Amino acid sequence: MKFFLTLFFILFSLQNFPQEQIQYELESIKFEGNKEFSSSDLEFAIYSEETPGWFYKFLNSFTPLGAPPVYFDSSNIPIDIQALGAFYNANGFFEAKFSYKYDIDTIDNDIALTYIIEENESSTYGKYELFGFEKIPKHIMEFIHRDVRADTKQRYNEEETQIRIENVMTILNNQGFVYAEFDSIIVVKDTMNNKADPNYYFTPGYQYVIDSIIVRKDGEGANQVNDQLLRDLTGLTIGEFANLEKLRRSQVRLYRTSLFSSITLTTPDKDSVTSTRIPLILDGTIGLMNELSPEIIMNNQQSAFNIGLGASYIRKNFLGDARKLTVKSSFGIQDIFTVDLGNLIKKFSFRDTTLLGYFDSRIVLEQPFQYRRPIYATLENYVTIDKQTNFNITRYGSKLTLEFELARYVFLNFLKTSYNVEVSNEYYRTLNDSLDRKLLSVIGAEFGSSTVDNIIFPTKGYNLSFQVEEANSLPYLISKLTKDNYDDALFYKIVVTNTVFGSYGRIRNYIFASKLKIGHLQAFVGNYGGLPISRTFYAGGSNSVRGWRANELVPKGTPNVPGFLANGVNVKGGTFLFEGSIESRLRFFESFGVAVFTDFGNTWLGYKDFRFDEVALASGFGVRYYSPVAPFRLDFGFKMYDPDDKKWIFGKKVWDNFEFHFGIGEAF
């Protein structure tokens, strides 16, 4: 009897406590038959993901970092196939077919999943039609047709079609049709002829002109700013067609005056509009006209982290016309960890060799967009002391900068021009404490294109900038007219910088970033000895090659010109710069991040001296804290290849080839 009771309880237990089901990790996802698209593109399109590597799983087992294992779930396969179908359909492959297979490894408890793809023929663009444009003026339709028309030999692409729709909306919104709406698109798929015929449906509505600008302002300084001044600052004209792009630029203009703590410039709600003449509504809060503020300074001047103190006084609406007057002074200390803070004030003398950093004092007058011209003018007078290891510089002068307002939808979307008059006193410690004085007269321009989506943490887009300067032609011509001797050099300087950003992964927190920077400085009258230190090139530091200290990479050699070497120590930088970076960034928990980077570069005395075996190479890693103001970063760089001895780090003492840098903002 006991035997039967025992057997009964065993069977009951097995029925109520079945064996735990084995889970298989999704070890790999592969694709077969994909000729037009890479496997990485298809992995991004589907829902399933491969299980992470062992290190990430190990890290996740005891920290919030890393990633947990991913287990195979057969219910995700129909979702993946549907996603693949949508991906191929969006790229013109309307007849693509999909199947799958998977292999089970019972020893390692993992699965290899394979999707089999039959792409078939793709479809190209056919004829298109626009609906809802019967009352649109002919000259506007010419712009719309230009942006909608596609090459009939080009394969249909849903993303490019969406860009065409956005372009049409931009044209309408900037030609007075501020309430235009996109309704839908129907793509007729002609699989017999492999053609895709898009039909676009819009509701443009009416074309509106500006009737008035209604000013609504409050705040402490509201009664000190004239309403008509604010209307003039917008640059908009009563009677012109409403233009949403102009409204955006006008709002930026108003905000740059610093008069407002908040500002909006909008059209009224569509439901409240009763005619084709509409008012614009300027709604803002104006702060105090006078501001006096101390500040803690943290920046990356001269490719090195500086910390210090400063104070500034700001007078807004100075003498009317929304001018802004700023008087400010600051000082920063370089290499803060080696500074004797107790003797800080005593040591900051011009000829001191123990304390590195800078002192800066300037008066800045800013004039925003007077007389409706889209130009922002800045006039500054300054005195700056820059103290480095081998030299000190005292510079004082004036600089006029004109920043031109450009449309953001064109290739060239920023432009600045400047004229700078400066006296530079250069004190060389390695040249028997010699002092050299130079007068500079510099005409410069900076222009380029920017498409990045976020300044603090860019995830896509690029920055391309060109900096051009020409120096000393004016005083040289004056000296010729007055028959005086002119000892300084005439030179030009060109710097080209390109940074590119891209993301990978479903969420844009894994970022690939790259930078390439090339600079050329040429004296066409005089020689290298007449060039000012402040214009030559240096490499190394927190924003450059991070395996070296700030400005440590300078040309080697002994050219037969004054002011270059003394006792084997460089005094001036180079006249040719070549440097770049490749960086992988990961952001997590919104405010934290890590980065892995490789930097390369150096400076030479002319582009003809460039040699690949003299390019310094550094690699390392860093940590980031993304504050609401700017990223704070700590980078650890290692000299992988040192051009001084032409040797790699292998076989050397690692810690003798290591530098760390603290910085504000990303390295680029």
Secondary structure by P-SEA (a helix, b strand, c coil): caaaaaaaaaaaaaaaccccbbbbccccccccccccccaaaaaaaccccccccaaaaaaaccccccccbbbbbccaaaaaaaaaaaaaaaaccccccccbbbbbcccccbbbbbbbbbccccccccbbbbcccccccaaaaaaaaaaacccccccccaaaaaaaaaaaaaaaaaaccccccccbbbbbbccccbbbbbbbbbbccbbbbbcbbbbbbbccccccccaaaaaaaacccccccccaaaaaaaaaaaaacccccbbbbbbcccccccccbbbbbbbbccccccccbbbbbbcccccbbbbbcccbbbbccccccbbbbbbbcbbbbccccccccccccccccccccccccccccbbbbbbcccccccbbbbbbbbbbbbbcccbbbbbbbbbbbbbbbbbccccccbbbbbcccbbbbbbbccccbbbbbbbbbbbbcccccccccccccccbbbbbbbbbbbccaaaaaaaaaaccccccccbbbbbbbbbbbbbccccccbbbbbbbbbbbbbbccccccccccccbbbbbcccccccccccccccccccccccccccccccbbbccccccbbbbbbbcccccccccccccccccccccccccccbbbbbbcbbbbbccccccbbbbbccccccccccccccccccccbbbbbbccccc
